[in-house]
Each structure stands twice: as C-alpha cells, then as structure tokens.
Amino acid sequence: VQAVRKGMSRRRKLVLGGTAIVIVLGGGLWLQRMAISDELIRQQLADRAIPASYQIEAIGLRTQRLTNVVIGDKNHPDLIAKTLELTLDWGFTGPTIRGVRADGVRLIGRYKDGKISFGHLDKFSDPDSTEPFTLPDFQARLRDARVSLVTPWSNVGMVVSGDGNLRRSFNGKLAIVTPSLNFGGCVGTEANFQGDVR
C-alpha cells in the first residue's frame, strides 16, 4: 500500500510539474505577445518591402489594435489611420481578417489605365491576378474615413462612415466632392453627392 501511495505521489508531482511548466511558458509568451506580434507585423511588411510605422496599443488572441498607423512614404503616405483594430480568425493556414474597426483613416489612391492603385497597399494583393478591383469581404466599422482619388478627369474626395460587410451589407453615410470635372468633353465644377450607402 505504501508503494502505491508513493507511485501516485510521484505521478501527481509530474503532472503538477508539467502543468506548471506549461503555465509558465504560456504566461511568458503572453507577457511577450506585443514583442512577438510586433515582430510578425514587421516581418510581413519587410517581406513586401512596405514602409510603415505604427504603435501597438493592445494585443489579444483575436484582436490587435494599432494607433498612429502610417503606410508608405512618410512624406507622401498611402494610408494614415488614427486607430486600426483587426479582428482575426485562426485556421490551419494561419490568421485571416474577420473584421476591421478604423477611425481617422486617410487613404490616397490613383485611377489609371482602368485600374485603381493605392500605392504600397497594392503589395498585399496578388500581383498576377487579373480580377477587377473589389472591396474586401469582411465586417468593418468606419469612422471619419476619407479617400482621395486622383483620376485623369478630376481629383475626387470621399468621406464614409458606417458599419457592415464591405462587399454585401454595409450601411453608412457617403459624401463625394470634386472641385472640377472634365469627362468626354463635359466640364463641371464643384460637383458633390451626399447620401446613404446600403
């Protein structure tokens, strides 16, 4: 009986010891999560040769919140965001974006030769794809998001706020303004639109 008790005691010690190791390692990784996530983000940007700067405000298992985000040349950025919060889903192939919350976004794009380009942000897409431009298929909550689009006919400014899936069920407000317009021989000035997006 004494031998059985000793065996169980040793087994219990091994289990408790193993559990403690897992907790310590897991806790250490959790405490270092910002450094790890920062390294992953920087690696993704470096792999695509995308200049960027940001500050990490919070990191969780499914949520990453960045502030003061600047992507592109700091003197002529392609995107600026006061706050950018990503909600992630994890699968066998890694994380995918499930949703985005953005506040104070400034996005600069250009339309040329039938294509829209957002500078360094284009490097996140497949360079060999011949598919036309489409909005991403995830949930978004936008506050004070502004887009400046340079086209051969005019410079266009857009302001959008709202919630929902960007491709299917986004509900919000949209304002479009252009100081001048020259298209197909038609010339206009101070064209604008304000309305709902559904």
C-alpha positions in Angstrom: 0.0 0.0 0.0 2.8 2.3 0.9 4.5 1.7 -2.6 1.2 2.5 -4.4 0.9 5.8 -2.4 4.5 6.7 -3.3 3.9 6.0 -7.0 0.7 8.1 -7.1 2.6 10.9 -5.3 5.4 10.9 -7.9 2.8 10.8 -10.7 1.0 13.7 -9.2 4.2 15.6 -8.9 5.0 15.0 -12.5 1.5 16.2 -13.6 1.7 19.3 -11.4 5.2 20.0 -12.6 4.3 19.6 -16.2 1.2 21.9 -15.7 3.4 24.5 -14.0 5.9 24.5 -16.9 3.0 25.0 -19.4 1.6 27.8 -17.4 5.0 29.5 -17.0 5.8 29.1 -20.7 2.3 30.2 -21.7 2.4 33.2 -19.3 5.8 34.2 -20.6 4.6 34.1 -24.2 1.5 36.1 -23.2 3.6 38.7 -21.5 5.8 38.9 -24.6 2.8 39.0 -27.0 3.4 42.6 -28.0 7.0 42.0 -28.9 6.1 38.8 -30.8 3.2 40.4 -32.7 5.3 43.4 -33.5 7.9 41.1 -35.0 5.3 39.3 -37.1 3.9 42.6 -38.4 7.3 44.0 -39.2 8.2 40.7 -41.0 5.1 40.8 -43.1 5.8 44.4 -44.1 9.5 43.7 -44.7 8.7 40.7 -46.9 6.6 43.0 -49.1 9.1 46.0 -48.9 6.3 48.2 -47.4 7.5 51.2 -45.4 5.3 51.7 -42.4 5.2 53.0 -38.8 2.6 52.3 -36.0 2.2 51.9 -32.3 0.7 48.8 -30.7 -2.0 49.7 -28.2 -3.4 46.3 -27.4 -2.8 42.7 -28.5 -5.1 39.7 -27.8 -5.7 36.3 -29.2 -8.2 37.6 -31.8 -7.8 41.4 -31.6 -4.9 43.7 -32.5 -5.3 47.4 -32.0 -2.8 49.7 -33.7 -2.6 53.5 -33.4 -0.9 56.2 -35.4 -0.6 54.0 -38.5 1.3 55.3 -41.5 1.8 53.1 -44.6 4.0 54.3 -47.5 6.5 57.1 -47.8 6.1 59.1 -44.6 6.2 62.4 -46.6 3.5 61.1 -49.1 1.8 58.2 -47.3 -0.7 55.9 -49.0 -2.7 55.4 -45.8 -2.9 57.1 -42.4 -5.1 55.8 -39.6 -5.6 57.2 -36.1 -6.8 53.8 -34.8 -6.9 50.5 -36.6 -8.3 47.4 -34.9 -8.2 44.0 -36.5 -10.3 41.0 -35.5 -8.8 37.7 -36.6 -9.9 34.2 -37.2 -7.3 31.5 -36.9 -7.2 28.4 -39.1 -4.7 25.8 -40.3 -3.2 28.2 -42.8 -2.8 31.0 -40.3 -4.8 34.1 -39.4 -7.4 35.7 -41.6 -9.1 39.1 -41.1 -12.6 38.8 -39.9 -13.3 42.4 -39.2 -11.8 45.9 -39.1 -12.6 48.9 -36.9 -11.0 52.1 -38.2 -11.1 55.7 -37.1 -9.5 58.7 -38.7 -8.4 57.0 -41.9 -6.9 58.9 -44.8 -6.4 56.7 -47.9 -4.8 58.0 -51.1 -5.4 56.3 -54.4 -5.0 56.7 -58.2 -7.1 55.6 -61.1 -5.0 55.0 -64.3 -5.4 52.7 -67.3 -8.6 51.2 -66.0 -7.1 50.2 -62.6 -7.2 51.7 -59.1 -3.9 51.7 -57.2 -3.3 52.5 -53.5 0.4 52.6 -53.7 2.2 50.2 -51.3 -1.1 48.7 -50.2 -1.3 47.0 -53.6 1.5 44.7 -52.5 -0.9 42.9 -50.2 -2.8 41.7 -53.2 -1.9 39.0 -55.8 0.3 40.8 -58.5 -0.7 38.2 -61.1 -4.4 38.5 -60.5 -6.5 39.8 -63.5 -9.6 40.1 -61.4 -11.2 43.6 -61.3 -11.0 45.6 -58.1 -13.4 44.5 -55.4 -14.0 45.5 -51.8 -12.7 43.1 -49.2 -15.2 40.5 -47.8 -15.2 41.3 -44.1 -17.1 43.3 -41.4 -16.0 46.9 -41.0 -16.8 49.8 -38.7 -15.6 53.1 -40.2 -15.5 56.4 -38.5 -14.3 59.5 -40.3 -12.7 57.6 -43.2 -11.6 59.8 -46.1 -10.4 58.7 -49.5 -8.6 60.9 -52.0 -8.7 59.5 -55.5 -6.7 61.1 -58.4 -8.2 60.4 -61.8 -7.5 61.7 -65.3 -10.7 63.6 -65.2 -10.7 65.1 -61.7 -9.5 64.7 -58.1 -12.2 63.1 -56.0 -12.7 63.3 -52.3 -14.9 60.8 -50.4 -15.9 60.6 -46.7 -17.6 57.5 -45.4 -18.8 56.3 -42.0 -20.8 53.2 -41.2 -20.9 49.5 -40.3 -21.3 46.2 -42.0 -19.7 43.8 -44.5 -17.9 46.0 -47.1 -18.9 43.8 -50.0 -22.5 42.8 -49.2 -24.3 44.6 -46.3 -22.5 47.9 -45.4 -24.8 50.6 -44.1 -23.5 54.1 -43.7 -23.2 57.7 -45.0 -21.2 58.7 -48.0 -20.2 62.2 -49.2 -18.3 62.7 -52.5 -17.0 66.0 -53.8 -14.8 67.1 -56.7 -13.7 70.7 -57.4 -13.9 70.2 -61.1 -14.8 67.6 -63.7 -13.7 67.1 -67.3 -15.0 63.9 -68.9 -15.9 63.3 -72.5 -16.0 66.9 -73.4 -18.3 67.8 -70.5 -16.9 70.2 -67.9 -18.3 70.8 -64.5 -17.3 72.5 -61.3 -17.9 71.8 -57.6 -19.8 68.5 -58.1 -20.9 66.8 -54.9 -23.1 64.0 -53.6 -24.3 63.1 -50.1 -26.4 60.0 -49.3 -26.8 56.6 -47.7 -24.8 53.5 -48.6 -26.7 50.2 -48.4 
